[in-house]
């Protein structure tokens, strides 16, 4: 299938389920929809997303539309969120099939007026939520001195040298200390009972399932890279956390001076890119396997170039914030 412009919706739980953009318009077997909601076979845990654009959909993804109603960004996203409390509890062993979706009499709570969905209320509510979030973002940028998006010379050089920098292979055990994470079963915890992140192997919300209070003897120290053992989801964890499965792994840099957020975010991406093709649900990662693996990292003098990693991601941060500021200014202008 050639690359193209039509989004392809898969069972991914991030990036709105989009796995890529392809030329599927003339394929008879491709299922195309527009202005619709998707629910994948994991239900809430897999992803529920609104798509205002035309997209093709994989087989493990269900599509929802309201007859004679054209959703917009406000109503589409509101209804997607309203579905999440209902479509919970599905997994590989108990998937949300299309027959279950149709026959299990799921119910969704929505605002009503005259026995109809109150879309006027939804629009006003979502507009207020959006304005509140935009205000908080502006305040956050000012409070954390993020309004300065001017790149330093080191950051510019990092961006300019991306295509020419050497990437070399390094053994994972030469870079990290590797351990299995703790193991607290979901049936043993009380959701939202505390302030410590409870991590699972999901890719959404940085693998945080909920926040709990639990026996500190099971606590894993933060400032590390976390790998979901059965899914190979790779994240950076700043805070101390609890883990739902001892198959999950923690990777800690051997060099303390490089244990900063930017370097570890870069390293997490390199781990995913170097090893993601090797592991799947049926052939999952383990501490024994990863110790035999190597990953590709930017190198200088045959050593990992941590300065490049830090400066490159710092530049990306600033460019992203710059785009956000432009968006906020445009939204403010359109509302005035």
Secondary structure, 3 states (H helix, E strand, C coil): CCEEEEEEECCCCCHHHEEEEECCCCCCCCEEEEEEEEEECCHHHCCEEEEEEEEEECCCEEEECCCCCCCCHHHHHHHHHHHHCCCCCCCCCCCCCHHHHHHCCCCCCCCEECCEECHHHHHHHHHHHHHHHHHHHHHHHHHCCCCCCCCCHHHHHHHHCCCCCCEEEEEHHHHEEEEECCCCCHHHCCCCCCCEEEECCCCHHHHEEEEECCCHHHCECCCEEEECCCCCCEEEECCCEEECCCCCEEEEECCHHHCCHHHHHHHHHHHHHHHCCCCECCECCCHHHHCCCEEEEEEECCEECHHHHHHHHHHHHHHHHHHHHHHHHHHHHHHC
